Amino acid sequence: MASRWDLGGLLRPVEDEYHQLWSLTHSIGAGGQGEVWLARGGRTAVKMITAPTQEAAEAVHARLRRIQRLPLAGVPLAGVLALLAPPKLGYVMELADEMVPLDTLCVPDEDDLAAWYLRTGGLERRLRLLARLADAVALLHARALVYQDLSPSNVLVSAAPEQHEIRLIDVDNLGLVSTVESAPVHTPGYGAPEIVSGRSGATTLADAHALGVLIFETLTASHPFRGDEVLDSDPAYQQEYADRFRLPWIDHPTEHTNECTSGITPRREVLSGQLWDLATRCFVDAVGDPLLRPPAARWAAALHSAAGQTVGCPACGWTYRAAALSCLACGRPRDRVWVLRHGLTGPVGIEPEAQSGRGDDVPGVDLTEVPLPDFTVLRSGAGTTLTARHTSPAPDRPDAVVAQVQFQGRDATVLNLSRDSLWLDHQDGRPWREIGQGSQATVPVDGRTWTLHFGKPGVIHRWVRLMALEASG
């Protein structure tokens, strides 16, 4: 059926409030509130919004004006560049080059599931895209903003598998936490239990539920509440039982009535231990108590960590968790992998999380090394980047680059890209070697252990240590 914006197969240009005309090419998404069209050139889109009455249209127009004034700097949003000129209702938004909806990474478009998963970027790319998405949602929440309608069609990602850009679209639902309307917008299957039941308006906790569903679905190609029985039933059954949480999580630890055999299996092979724990909290514990739901920032930290723990299979190109003994796709045994194990030097008996607010020096308290449950794969060729999220418990700028480790042959070169000195301990009893700002040091990768410290001796700091994950068998 032809769109009402399409006359004789030719799309009419639309005019914005600044009298600029936008030529539209094709629709890239539609929902109950309107339709998003890509503008000619590919870096701009136009959302046409439908309103049932003139009063409703005026309310939408006023909301869009308010959204233009929200503190959105630094958030990867397709923000409101300009409103459309009356009588049209909608706005112009900016995109990155060549983007497609996230649902192209959630729903297979061919029978060969493994081939589709690999063609669309595999596990590592999905983790990195989702980490950026979780960062974006966490940034909105830190500014007391809610997105309201997080779903695969409202997230755009780079079309090229080697790129990791994301954009949130449909920003006309953005609002302040304290002023959201009592009837929040949500897409079926992504609404939180308290939203679906009508017990709550839009909140950051509701956003966090939708984010958790998106993460699980994108990594496993399975919706967390749509098991085999649901997928074989009609849409009315799905909406009444799965989308209203009358059925358990498909991987519920004790209730197995909603098991799912489709998608990427076993699902624990694509979800790290941290991600599995977060999914359990989100889809089991928080179904009855939203306060138990993991926040977006916690999802982001686990996703970034998991992305750094992947390896590529030289036989089939699949990416998989380095903790696994073989490739999930072809079964090839994993080779030995060099990793940087993360740790903390801190006071004895004090939890790592409790130390983030302390000063560097702790007079009269013995410091000890505490290994943390994270590691980063040391990659050859492209190098391994260590950021502030690796080197500080509570960084102001998590993505600030601290060091680059270039691994070639049997040596690694450590380049200090931070504003402070780094310290290298060869684990041989000699004093630590200082690596000044902009300086580098070469260290062996031949079985000898060394530790890179992000603080000088005698103060609380993070560190990474070279270790090997031996080959299977």
C-alpha positions in Angstrom: 0.0 0.0 0.0 1.4 3.4 -1.0 2.3 5.8 1.8 0.3 9.0 2.1 3.6 10.8 1.6 4.1 9.0 -1.8 2.4 10.6 -4.9 2.7 8.5 -8.0 5.8 6.7 -6.8 7.6 10.0 -6.2 8.1 11.2 -2.6 7.3 14.9 -2.2 10.1 16.9 -0.5 9.1 18.2 3.0 9.9 21.7 4.3 11.2 22.4 7.8 10.7 25.5 9.9 13.8 27.2 8.3 12.3 26.7 4.8 14.8 24.0 3.8 13.4 21.2 1.6 14.2 17.6 2.4 13.9 15.0 -0.4 13.0 11.6 1.1 14.1 8.2 -0.3 12.5 5.4 1.7 11.0 4.5 5.0 13.4 3.1 7.7 10.9 2.5 10.5 7.3 2.9 11.5 5.2 2.7 14.7 2.0 3.8 16.2 3.1 7.4 16.4 4.5 7.9 12.9 7.1 6.9 10.3 10.8 7.7 9.9 12.0 8.4 6.3 15.6 8.5 5.2 16.5 11.8 3.5 18.5 11.9 0.3 22.2 11.7 1.1 21.8 9.1 3.9 23.0 11.3 6.9 19.6 12.8 7.7 16.1 11.4 8.4 12.7 12.9 8.8 10.0 11.6 11.3 6.4 12.3 10.3 4.2 12.2 13.4 0.5 11.4 13.3 -1.8 13.0 15.8 -5.6 12.3 16.1 -6.6 15.8 16.9 -5.4 19.4 16.6 -5.0 19.5 20.4 -2.8 16.4 20.3 -0.7 17.9 17.5 -0.1 21.0 19.5 1.0 19.0 22.5 3.4 17.0 20.3 4.8 20.3 18.9 5.3 21.7 22.4 7.0 18.6 23.5 9.4 18.7 20.6 10.3 22.3 21.5 11.1 21.1 25.0 13.2 18.3 23.8 15.3 20.8 21.8 16.3 22.4 25.1 17.2 19.2 26.9 20.9 18.6 27.9 21.7 16.0 25.3 25.3 16.9 24.4 27.5 13.8 24.0 24.6 11.4 23.8 24.5 9.5 20.4 20.9 10.6 19.6 19.4 11.5 16.3 18.3 14.8 17.9 15.8 17.4 16.8 17.6 19.5 14.2 14.5 21.3 13.1 10.7 21.0 13.3 8.7 20.5 10.1 6.8 23.5 8.8 3.0 23.4 9.3 0.8 21.7 8.5 3.2 18.8 8.7 4.0 17.5 12.2 7.4 16.0 12.9 11.1 16.9 12.8 14.4 16.5 11.0 17.2 14.3 12.7 20.8 13.8 11.9 22.2 10.2 11.4 25.7 8.8 10.8 26.6 7.3 7.4 24.7 4.1 6.3 22.8 3.0 9.3 20.2 0.1 9.8 17.9 -0.8 12.6 19.2 -2.9 15.4 16.6 -5.6 14.7 18.8 -6.7 11.7 21.1 -8.1 14.4 18.3 -9.6 16.4 16.2 -11.4 13.9 17.8 -13.8 11.4 17.0 -13.2 7.8 18.2 -16.6 6.5 18.0 -20.2 7.6 21.7 -20.6 8.3 21.8 -19.0 11.7 25.6 -19.2 12.2 26.2 -17.6 8.7 23.8 -14.8 9.5 25.3 -14.2 12.9 28.8 -14.0 11.4 27.8 -11.9 8.4 26.2 -9.3 10.7 29.4 -8.9 12.8 29.5 -11.9 15.2 29.7 -11.8 18.9 32.5 -9.1 19.4 30.8 -6.6 17.3 27.4 -7.1 19.0 29.1 -6.6 22.4 30.8 -3.4 21.4 27.6 -2.0 19.8 25.5 -2.9 22.9 28.2 -1.4 25.2 27.8 1.9 23.4 24.0 1.6 23.6 24.2 1.0 27.3 26.6 3.9 27.7 24.1 6.1 25.9 21.2 5.1 28.1 23.3 5.4 31.2 24.3 9.0 30.2 20.6 9.9 29.7 19.8 8.5 33.1 22.6 10.4 34.8 20.9 13.5 33.5 17.5 12.5 34.9 16.2 11.7 31.5 14.2 8.7 30.4 13.9 7.4 26.8 10.6 5.5 27.3 10.4 3.4 24.1 13.7 1.5 23.8 13.2 -1.2 21.1 15.2 -2.7 18.2 13.5 -0.4 15.7 14.4 2.7 17.7 18.2 2.0 17.7 20.2 2.4 14.5 23.6 0.8 14.0 26.3 1.1 11.4 25.5 -1.0 8.3 29.1 -2.0 7.8 30.0 -5.0 10.1 33.4 -3.4 10.9 31.9 -0.3 12.3 30.4 0.3 15.7 28.3 3.5 15.6 24.9 3.7 17.2 22.1 6.3 17.2 18.9 6.4 19.3 16.0 7.7 17.2 12.4 8.5 18.0 13.6 11.0 20.6 10.1 12.7 20.7 9.4 10.3 23.7 12.3 11.7 25.8 11.3 13.3 29.1 12.5 14.3 32.5 12.1 11.6 35.1 10.0 13.9 37.3 7.7 15.0 34.6 6.9 11.9 32.5 3.3 11.3 31.7 1.3 8.7 33.5 0.7 6.7 30.3 4.2 5.9 29.1 4.9 4.6 25.6 6.4 1.2 25.1 6.8 -1.4 22.3 5.2 -4.8 23.1 7.8 -7.2 24.3 10.1 -4.4 25.7 7.8 -2.9 28.3 8.8 -3.5 31.9 6.4 -5.5 34.1 5.4 -2.4 36.1 4.7 -0.5 32.8 2.7 -3.3 31.2 0.6 -3.8 34.4 0.0 0.0 34.7 1.7 0.2 38.1 4.3 2.8 37.1 5.0 5.6 34.7 8.2 5.8 32.6 11.3 5.5 34.8 15.0 4.8 34.4 14.2 1.3 35.8 11.8 0.7 33.0 14.4 1.8 30.5 16.8 -0.6 32.1 14.4 -3.5 31.5 14.0 -2.7 27.8 17.8 -2.4 27.6 18.3 -5.8 29.2 15.8 -7.4 26.7 17.7 -5.8 23.8 21.0 -7.0 25.0 19.8 -10.6 25.5 18.0 -10.7 22.2 20.9 -9.2 20.2 23.5 -11.6 21.7 21.4 -14.8 21.6 18.8 -14.2 18.8 16.2 -15.1 21.3 13.7 -13.0 23.2 14.0 -13.7 26.9 10.3 -14.5 27.4 9.3 -16.1 24.1 10.1 -19.8 24.3 9.2 -22.5 21.8 5.6 -22.7 22.8 5.2 -18.9 22.4 6.9 -18.9 19.0 4.6 -21.6 17.8 1.4 -19.8 18.9 -0.6 -16.9 17.6 0.3 -13.2 18.4 -2.6 -12.9 20.8 -1.1 -15.7 23.0 2.3 -14.0 22.9 1.0 -10.7 24.0 -1.2 -12.1 26.7 1.3 -14.5 28.3 4.9 -13.7 27.2 4.7 -9.9 27.0 2.7 -9.7 30.2 5.2 -11.9 32.1 2.9 -14.8 32.8 5.6 -17.1 31.6 9.1 -17.3 33.1 12.4 -16.4 31.5 13.4 -18.9 28.9 16.5 -19.7 31.0 14.8 -19.6 34.4 16.9 -21.7 36.9 14.0 -23.6 38.3 10.9 -23.1 36.0 11.3 -24.8 32.6 7.9 -24.3 31.1 9.0 -21.7 28.7 12.3 -23.2 27.4 13.6 -22.1 24.0 15.7 -24.2 21.6 16.0 -21.6 18.9 18.6 -18.9 18.5 22.3 -19.1 19.4 22.7 -22.1 21.8 24.0 -22.8 24.3 23.3 -19.2 25.4 25.9 -19.3 28.2 28.5 -19.5 25.5 27.8 -16.0 24.2 27.0 -14.4 27.6 29.9 -13.8 30.0 29.5 -14.8 33.6 28.7 -11.1 34.5 26.1 -10.8 31.7 24.5 -14.0 32.8 24.2 -12.8 36.3 22.7 -9.5 35.2 20.2 -11.3 32.9 19.2 -13.5 35.9 18.6 -10.4 38.1 16.7 -8.6 35.3 14.5 -11.4 34.1 13.9 -13.3 37.4 14.5 -11.2 40.5 13.3 -7.8 39.0 10.1 -9.2 37.5 8.5 -8.8 40.9 10.7 -6.0 42.2 12.0 -3.3 39.8 14.5 -2.0 42.4 16.5 -5.2 41.9 16.9 -4.5 38.2 20.5 -3.8 37.0 21.0 -0.2 35.9 22.2 0.7 32.4 25.7 1.6 33.7 26.1 -1.9 35.2 25.2 -3.5 31.8 27.6 -1.1 30.1 30.5 -2.2 32.3 29.8 -5.9 31.8 29.5 -5.5 28.0 32.8 -3.6 27.7 34.5 -6.2 29.8 33.0 -9.1 27.7 34.0 -7.4 24.4 37.6 -7.3 25.5 37.5 -11.0 26.4 36.7 -12.3 22.9 39.0 -14.1 20.4 38.6 -14.8 16.7 38.7 -18.3 15.2 41.3 -18.5 12.4 39.4 -21.4 10.8 35.9 -19.9 10.4 36.1 -16.2 11.5 33.7 -16.7 14.4 34.4 -14.6 17.5 33.8 -16.3 20.8 34.6 -16.0 24.5 38.3 -16.6 25.3 37.3 -18.6 28.4 35.9 -21.3 26.1 38.1 -24.2 25.0 36.9 -24.3 21.4 35.1 -22.3 18.8 31.3 -22.4 19.2 30.7 -22.5 15.4 33.3 -25.0 14.0 34.6 -26.7 17.1 38.3 -25.9 16.5 40.3 -26.0 19.7 41.3 -22.6 21.0 45.0 -21.7 20.8 46.9 -20.3 23.7 45.8 -16.7 24.3 47.8 -14.0 26.1 45.7 -11.9 28.4 46.1 -8.9 30.7 44.5 -9.9 34.0 43.1 -6.9 35.9 43.8 -6.3 39.6 43.9 -3.7 42.4 46.5 -2.8 45.0 44.6 -1.7 48.0 44.1 -2.1 51.8 43.7 -5.6 53.2 40.1 -6.5 54.0 38.4 -3.6 52.1 36.2 -4.4 49.1 37.5 -2.9 45.8 34.2 -1.0 45.3 34.6 0.7 48.7 37.9 2.2 47.8 36.8 4.4 44.9 36.2 7.4 47.2 39.5 7.1 49.1 42.6 9.1 48.6 45.7 7.5 47.2 47.6 7.3 50.4 46.3 5.2 53.3 48.7 5.9 56.3 49.4 2.9 58.5 47.5 0.5 56.3 49.2 -2.4 54.5 48.4 -2.6 50.8 48.0 -5.9 49.0 47.3 -7.1 45.5 43.8 -8.2 44.8 43.0 -9.9 41.5 39.7 -8.7 39.9 37.4 -11.0 37.9 38.3 -9.3 34.6 40.8 -9.8 31.9 41.5 -8.2 28.5 42.8 -10.3 25.5 46.2 -9.1 24.3 45.6 -8.8 20.5 48.3 -8.9 17.9 48.4 -6.6 15.0 45.8 -4.0 15.8 46.9 -3.6 19.4 45.1 -3.5 22.7 43.8 -0.2 24.1 43.5 0.3 27.8 41.1 3.0 28.9 40.1 4.7 32.1 37.4 2.1 32.7 40.3 -0.4 33.0 42.6 1.8 35.2 40.2 3.6 37.6 37.3 2.4 39.8 35.1 5.4 39.0 36.5 7.4 36.1 35.0 10.7 35.0 35.8 9.8 31.3 35.6 6.0 31.0 36.7 6.0 27.4 39.8 8.1 27.8 42.8 6.2 26.4 45.5 5.5 29.0 47.8 3.1 27.2 48.2 1.1 24.0 49.8 -2.3 24.1 51.1 -3.4 20.7 51.8 -7.2 20.5 54.1 -8.4 17.7 56.0 -11.7 17.7 57.4 -12.4 21.2 57.4 -8.8 22.4 54.9 -6.2 23.4 55.3 -2.4 23.3 53.6 -0.4 26.0 52.9 3.2 25.0 51.8 5.6 27.7 49.0 7.9 26.4 47.9 9.3 29.8 48.8 12.4 31.6 50.6 10.5 34.4 53.4 8.0 34.6 52.9 4.3 34.4 55.0 1.8 36.2 56.4 -1.5 34.9 57.2 -4.4 37.3 59.2 -7.2 35.6 58.4 -9.4 38.7 62.2 -10.1 39.1 62.8 -8.1 42.3 64.1 -5.0 40.5 62.5 -1.6 41.2 59.6 -0.7 39.1 60.4 1.1 35.8 58.7 4.4 35.2 57.1 5.0 31.8 56.6 8.7 31.5 53.9 10.5 29.5 54.3 9.8 25.8 57.1 7.3 26.4 57.1 3.6 25.7 58.7 0.4 26.9 59.2 -3.1 25.3 58.4 -6.1 27.4 58.6 -9.9 26.5 55.6 -12.1 25.8 57.3 -15.4 26.1 56.1 -16.8 29.4 57.7 -14.3 31.7 55.2 -12.4 33.8 55.2 -8.6 34.1 52.7 -6.2 35.6 51.8 -2.7 34.3 50.8 -0.5 37.3 48.6 2.6 36.9 50.0 4.1 40.1 53.3 4.3 41.9 54.3 1.9 44.8 52.6 2.5 48.1 49.4 4.0 46.8 46.0 2.5 45.9 45.8 1.8 42.2 44.8 -0.6 39.4 47.1 -2.8 37.5 47.2 -5.4 34.7 49.3 -8.5 34.6 50.4 -10.7 31.7 49.0 -14.2 31.9 48.3 -17.1 29.5 45.1 -18.9 28.8 46.5 -22.2 27.7 45.2 -24.1 24.7 42.7 -26.8 25.2 43.9 -30.4 25.4 
